[in-house]
Amino acid sequence: MQQLQPRGLRRAAAAAYLGISTSQFDKERVAGTIPPPRMMFGVQIWDRVDLDLLFDGKVSEPSAANDNVSNAWDEHWQGTANRDT
């Protein structure tokens, strides 16, 4: 029987997946080295794919919902909102 590998990992499992202690994981989270978790069902879960990218030395792009970077769409909608007031 094949064992299912979870895609989402809680903090301790995510640290173990990277081969580091939970205290080092927390330090790297504060430093911004560890990608942010996703909230699922009220629980912080780290995506194994994001952790793989980190381990491979590749920077994962922030998700569109959390990037906080202005783009053409943001500027368009802000301009539209300003015209209505």
N, C-alpha and C positions, 0 to 999 in steps of 0.2 A: 504494500500500500504506500502510495506517494504521500509524503508529508507536505502540507501546505505551508509556504513561507508567507508570513503576513507582510503586507505592503506598509501598513502603518505601525509605527513602533512608539511605545511610551518611553519616557525619559531614560530609565535604567536600561531598557533593551536597546535604545538608540546608542547610548554610550558604549554598551557591550559590543554592538554591531561595528562600531568604529574602533574598538579595541582600546578604549580609554576609560578611566574611572568616571563615576558620576560627578565628582567634584571638578575634574578637569573639563568635563562636558559643560558644566555650569559656568566655569570661567570662560570658556570659548563662546558660550551663548552671550554672556555679558559683553565680550569683546566684539561680537558680531560675526565671528568665524563660522559658527554653526548656523545653518539656515533656520528660519523661524518655524515653529510648529504650526500645524493646522488645527483648528478647533473642530472636533467632530463629536457630537453627542455630549458636549460639555467637557470633553477631555482633550488635553494637548497631545497631538500625535505627530510624530516626525515621519515624513515620507521617505521610504527606503531609497527611492530614486534620487531624491535630493541629497541624501547622505552618500550615495554612490558617486554622484557628481563631485561632491566635496572631496571624497576620498581620492578620486581620479584627478584632482587638481583643477577641475572645471568649475567655473562660477555659474550657479543657476540664476536665471533671470527671475526677478520678483514677479509674482502673479499680478495680473492687471488690477485686481481688486485692492492690492496692497502696495502698489508701487510708489504712490505719492509723488509721482513725476508728472508735471504738466505735459500735455500733448495737444495735438490739433483738435481733438474732440473736446477736451476740457476747455480749451480757449473758445471754441465755437459756442458751447453751451453757456459759458460765462458771459460771452458777448450777447447772446440771445436773452439771458436773464437780465442783463443790465439795460437792454433796450425796452424791456417791459416795465421798468420802474421809473 
